[in-house]
Amino acid sequence: MKILGVETGEARRGRGEPSDLARLLERNAALRDAFADSPTASKRLAELQRWQSERLLRSHADLRANPRYRAAV
């Protein structure tokens, strides 16, 4: 699997098995696709994602305030 032009699976590891990151990204895409056919579910997912993002910004406000870590948050 390529992400932003970088191989994350077997070609990168050389072992014939996808990396943990590649497996997680594929699972995430599959779960996201499960909501695509339902406008109600898609809306609820967007609400959950917005809530989680806001919660993490509050939880990590100290890192966000630090110029060194701001881009990561």
C-alpha positions in Angstrom: 0.0 0.0 0.0 1.3 3.5 -0.9 0.5 6.5 1.2 1.5 9.9 -0.2 3.9 8.1 -2.5 5.6 6.0 0.2 5.3 2.3 0.3 4.0 1.1 3.7 3.5 -2.6 3.0 5.5 -5.6 2.0 7.8 -3.8 -0.4 9.0 -1.6 2.4 9.4 -4.3 5.0 10.7 -7.0 2.6 8.9 -9.7 4.6 5.8 -10.2 2.4 3.5 -8.9 5.2 1.9 -5.5 5.5 3.1 -3.2 8.2 1.0 -2.4 11.2 0.4 1.1 9.9 -0.8 -0.3 6.5 -3.2 -2.7 8.2 -4.6 0.0 10.4 -5.0 2.4 7.5 -6.8 -0.2 5.4 -9.1 -1.0 8.4 -9.8 2.7 8.8 -10.7 3.0 5.1 -13.0 0.0 5.3 -14.8 1.3 8.4 -15.2 4.7 6.8 -16.7 3.1 3.7 -19.2 1.3 5.9 -20.8 4.7 6.6 -20.8 5.9 3.0 -24.2 4.5 2.1 -26.0 6.0 5.1 -26.3 9.8 5.2 -27.5 9.6 8.9 -24.5 7.4 9.8 -22.1 9.6 7.9 -23.4 12.7 9.7 -23.1 11.0 13.1 -19.5 9.9 12.2 -18.6 13.5 11.3 -20.1 14.7 14.6 -18.0 12.2 16.5 -14.9 13.1 14.6 -15.4 16.8 15.3 -16.0 16.1 19.0 -12.9 13.9 19.3 -10.8 16.5 17.6 -12.0 19.3 19.9 -11.5 17.0 23.0 -7.9 16.2 21.9 -7.1 19.9 21.3 -8.4 20.7 24.9 -6.4 17.7 26.3 -3.2 18.7 24.6 -3.5 22.5 24.9 -0.1 22.7 26.5 1.5 21.0 23.4 -0.4 23.2 21.0 0.8 26.3 22.9 4.4 25.2 22.4 5.9 26.3 19.0 8.0 23.2 19.0 5.0 20.8 19.0 2.3 22.9 17.5 2.5 21.3 14.0 2.1 17.8 15.5 -1.0 18.7 17.4 
